[in-house]
Amino acid sequence: MAINAGKILVIRFSSMGDVILTAPLFSVLKNHFIGCSITFLTDTKYVELFSEDKHLSSVRGISKDEEISTFAVSQQNWDLVIDLQNNRRSCRVVNGLRFKKRTCRFDKLHLKRTMLLFTRINLYKADEHVITRYIRSVKELSAKPFSSPRLLFNKKIPQRIEQMLQYGKIKRPLIAFFPFSAWKNKEWIENYYITVGRYFMIKGWITVIMGGPSDRERAENMCRLIGKRCFSLAGKISLYECGQVLSNCALALGNDTGLSHLARACGVKAGIVYGPTTYHLGFYPVKNPPFVVFEKKLFCRPCHAHGGNKCLRLNKQCMRDVKPDEVIRGLLYLFYLNDPVSSETQT
């Protein structure tokens, strides 16, 4: 039975994929707490991703060096505060809220994570995806089902971006690549991406490479090696514009990074390469759109909660063992898949 609630504040600052995965919680809250008003407090750089979320009354951004006391949210009366970050920064923010009736916090399952990483003892349950755990942060919602993350980008794509992606007069399918990560162990082999890109170029596709400003040089070099219908958008467009481009893509291929989650939230069929991280940690694709996970079973996986920057084996075998041929097969399987039901293939 749904119950009434007034004002709800949801907090999640980082990282981008974790922030995107909060989206299903908003609809669950709306359906359970009738008439509630939800404000989402996140890092400033992610505000634009949620600007068209119909479940939210407002989205507020705060940077790392800002204090909550300078924001209007600190003076408002909150019936429920949901801290999905649950770290020192978010605790400081919650403590800075002058009027709050109730606070719920996300359980990071530190013990289970430590046991898996250091002893290989798996205490995780099968249903402990991070979205489920977000919902369980509020005890009344523990049994609530959720939908796939969805973000809307309804504004018209700027002409400068349309011109970047046009190649001749033929309407060609788009595939997006996300080869980069803040955690270097998460990056699939660059030459493997180039091989996949060349295959789709020969098939007549357009490839777009996305990333941040620090990835521009590597992205441009990959474009040169892939061929004439490959374009780099790394560091050239905003996150909202990334969403606009992705909403027009037929396929996406990436590492376990925020852009891969963004592609799926835009409704794009995606292939995702997993190496140092695994599904046990909870940040894994679920439901729709269909997806393919590429990974190899190795005793050293997972080796780091976030991916890490140094491989203990020194050769990134978990990434090297995922070959371009199997990725191409998986992506073609996705492209021709018409079944609306979620699909997961592990190789």
N, C-alpha and C positions, 0 to 999 in steps of 0.2 A: 504494500500500500504506500503510495506516495505521500510525503509529508511536506509541510510548508517550511520555508526558510527564507531569510531575507538576503543579506549580502554575504557573498563568498569570495575570498581571496585565494587564488592558487599561485604558488611560487615555484618556478623552475628557471634557473639562470643558464645552465649549460649541461652538456654540450649540445650542438645543434640537433643531432639525431635524437637525443634524449628529450629535448624540448619539443620536437615535432611529435614524438610519441605521447605527449600529454593530450593531444587533440581528442581522442576517444573519451577521455574522462569528462570533458565539458558536456557532451551530449548525455552521458550517464547522470551527471549532476542535475542537468536541466529536467530530465525525465523523472528523477526521484524527488527533488526538492522543488515542488510546484511554485512557480512565480519567483524563483530566485534570480538574483542579479550576480553574474560572475565577472570578476576582474582578474585578468592574468598579468602577473608581474614577472618579467623576464629580463634578460640582458637587452640593452638598447638595440643591438644589431639584429635581433630576431623579431622585433615588434612587427615589422612589415609582413612577415610570414602569416600573421594571424589577423591582419587588418580587415579581412572579409569573412571571418568566422562568425556565423549567425548566432552561435550559442553564447558568445561573449558580449557583455555590455561595454567593456573597454579593455584595452591592452596598454600596459604601462611598461616603459623601459627604464632600467637603472644600470649605470655602468659600475665597474668594480670600485672606483674611487669616490663614488657618491654615497651620501648618508641618507637613510630613509626619512630622517626628520625633515628633510627639505622637500619632501613630496606630500601631496594632498592625501595619499592613501594612509599616511601615518596618523591622520586626524579623524579618519572615518570610523564608524561603528561597524565592526565585522562580526557577523554571527558565526562564521566558520572560516578559519584560516588553514589551508592545506599546504604544508611545506614539503614539496617533492624533492627539493635539493638536499635538505637535511645535512648541512655542513656549517662551519663557523659563520660564513657570510650570511646564509639564510637565517640562522638562529639570531644573528645580530639584527637582521631586518624584522623578524617576528617580535623580538624584544622591544624594538623601536615603535611598534604599533601601540598607540595609547589605549584603544578601545577594542577588545576582542573577547568574545564569550568562550570560544573553544578553538583549540589548535590540534591538528592531526599531522603526524609526520610519517614520511616514507621510510620503510624499513629497508636498509641497504644490504641486509643479510651478510654482514662482514664475516661472520664465522664460517658460513657455507662457502663463501668465496675463497677465504684463506685455506680451508681444508682442501678444496679442489685444486688450487694453484700449487700448493706446497706438499700435499700428501697424496693427491690424485683420488681422494675419497669424495665421492659425489653425494652430497646431502640435499641437492636441489630436487624439488618435486617437478613433475612433468608440466604442471600448469603455472609455473612461476615466471612467465613472461613479464617484462617490466610494466606493460600496460595493465595486466591483471594486478600487479603489486601496487601500481598507482591507485587503482580503484579500491583495493583493500585497505589503503591508508585511512579511508573513512569506513568505520565498522559497519554502518548501515548498508554499504554498497558491496559488501564482500561477495555476494552471489550474483551480482549484476552482469549480464552479458554486455559485450561491447562491439562496436563496428570498427572497420579498418580506419586508420588515420586518413583524414582528407583535409586538404587545404585548397582554397579557391584563389584563382588569379584571373579575374574577369576583365581587367582593364586591357585595352588594345595594346598589342606589342608595339613598342616604339619603332618608327620607320627605320632608324639606323640599325636596329637589330635585324629587322626583316631583310634589309639590304645585305647584311653580313651573311645571312643564311641562304640567300638566293643564288642558284647556280643554273644559269640558262632559263629556258621557259618550261622545262619539264618539272612537274611536281614529283619530288623524290621523297622517300621516307627518311626520317631522321633517327639516328642513334646517338645517344649521349654517353660519353666516357667520363668517369671520375677516377683518374689514376693516382691522385695525390691524397695524402693524409698528414695530419699533424704528428701522428705516431708512425714512424717510418716502417716499422715491422708490418704494418697493415697493408703496405703498398704491394700490389701484384707486380710482377716483373714488367718493366717498361717495354721491353722488346716484345713481350707477349701481347700487350695492348696494341702495339704497332702491327703485329701480324693479324690480329682480329680486325683492326681498322682497315688494313689493305684488302682483306677479304670482302668486307661490306662495300668498300669503294668500287671494287671490281663488279659487285652485284648492282651498282648504280645508286647506292645510298649516299646520304650526306652525314658526315660524322662531326659532332661538336664536342670539344674537350672543355670541361669546366674545372674551375679551381679558384684559388684566391690570388691576390696580387703577387705573393711570393712564388707562385707556380707559373708565372707568365713565360719565363724563358724556357722552362722544360716543356710547357704545352706547345709553344711555337715550334720547338725542335721536333716534337712528335708529329705535328701537323706536316712539316716538311717531309718527314720520312713516310708518313701514311699516303700522302698524295694530294691532288688538286681539289678534291671535294671534302677536305677536312679543314675545319675552322676552329680556332681557339677563342673561347670566351673567358678564359681564366683572367680574373682581375679586371675585366672590362665592363661587367654588368653587375647590378645589385642582386641581392637575394630574391627580391620580388620578381625581377626580370628573369632570373634563373627559373623561377616557378612558371613564368609565362612561356619560356622556351620549352621547358620539360613537358608542359601540358600539351605540346604539339609534337612530342616525340613518340615513335612507335616502340622503341626499345631503349633500355639503359644498361650499362655495364659499369660496375664500380667495386671499390673496396668496401669494407664495413665502416662507412663514414656517413656523415650527416647528409651529404648530397644524395646518397643512395636512398636514405629514408625519405628525403624530399621528393625524389622521383616517384616513389611508390605513393606518397601522399598526393601526388598529382595524377595518379591513376595510370602510371606507366609500368608495363611489364619489365621486370628487372632481373638481371643476373648479378649475383653478389658473390665475391670471392672472400672466403673466410680463411684466415691463417692463425695468428696468435690468439684470437678470440673465438669463442664457440657459443652455441645456443644456450648452454647452461647459464651464462651470465645474464640472459634475459633480453638483450637488445638484438632481437632477431626478427626477420619478417614474419608476419602472420596474415592469414586470410587473404583478401583481395587487394590489389590485382595479383594475378598469378606471378610466381617468381621461381627462379632456379638458384639453388645454393651450390657453389663449387667449393669443395673442401676435401681434405685427405685426413684419414684417421691416423694420427701419430701420437705416440705416448707423451710427447712434449707439449701437446696442445690440451688446454690453453696454457699459455706461459705468462700472460700479463692481463690484468683486469681491463686495461685500455688499449693494449697492443704493444706498447713499449717501443724503444728505439734501437735496442741491441738484441740480436739473436744469440741465444746461448750456444747454438750449434754452429754459428758463424756463417751459415749458408742459406738461411731462409728456406729450408727444404719444404715447409708447409705451403709456401707460395710457388716454389719452382716445380713442385710435383703436380700442380694444376696446369695442364697444358692448353695451349690455344685451340687445338682441334676439338677438345671436349667442350670448351666454352662456346665455340662457334656452333656446335651441335645443339647445345642447350639453348642458345639464343634463338636459333631457327625453330626449335621446338616451341618456344614461347611465342614467337611471331605468328606461327600458324595455328596456335591454340585458340579455339573459339569458346571453350567451356568457361562460363562465367564463374564457376566454382573455383576457389583457391587451389593452386597446385604447387606442390613442393617436390623437387627432384634433387637428391644429393648424389654427387659423383665422387 
